[in-house]
Amino acid sequence: MKNSKDYIIFPLDFSSAGEALEYVKLLDGNIGVFKIGLELFIKEGPGMVELIRKSTNAGIFLDLKLHDISITVKRAMQSAVQLGADLITVHCSSVNMLKAAVLGGAGRAKVLGVTLLTDNDKSDLEAAGIRQKYCSDIADLVLKRAQMAYKAGCAGVVCSGKEVRRVKQDFGEKLVCVTPGIRPAWSVTDNDDQKRITTPGMAVRSGSDFIVVGRPVRDAVDVVKAARKIALEIEEALLPPQQPPG
């Protein structure tokens, strides 16, 4: 059975291996997956995956958001899976590119389609020339891209907590849903760059299989306590609703 901590993905958004490994050591056993993004991957290189693998039994999420012509994405994915990551991302920009990513992955890692970045909103979509119907209802755009990912054979998608319920209504367990933009109520600030945020409990109740929680843990006075507090919120969200007394 999946424990509440196993829902938590912690992004290693650091510029050095030393900082990243310090947080891996601190949080090992308190989260389910460590995420390597572009900053750390470009600074430290592919060997970072192996370093983390040797330091923890947690899952590894290689968040590269691949986006290129299909053959390049296929070859990049072939290289990426050899590193030993469990989850790898690719942008949902075309079905052919997504299919190429899945072929390159060859079942050795879960390929996740990124539907829409969580710092994008209606104004960003309009500026990018997206059709007005999708600007007016972002969830429709996310669902369209989730359909692309499903058609291509992806294991899941990355989507905000604002859209995850609709994705799960349409696809259920056919698509794993990874949700970034998570902010516990006790960590929300006025200068946050994320625009489509939800709390851990809201996301999990809506159907998220994993939640990405960075700053609320990383910036806490006690990072382990913060991670455990989020796990407790997830645990409470997963409890069946209490029936009113008869």
Helices and strands as residue ranges (DSSP letters): G 4-7, E 8-11, H 17-27, E 33-36, H 38-44, H 47-55, E 59-66, H 70-81, E 87-91, H 95-105, E 110-114, H 122-127, H 132-136, H 138-152, E 156-158, H 164-171, G 172-174, E 176-179, G 185-187, H 200-206, E 210-212, H 215-218, H 223-238
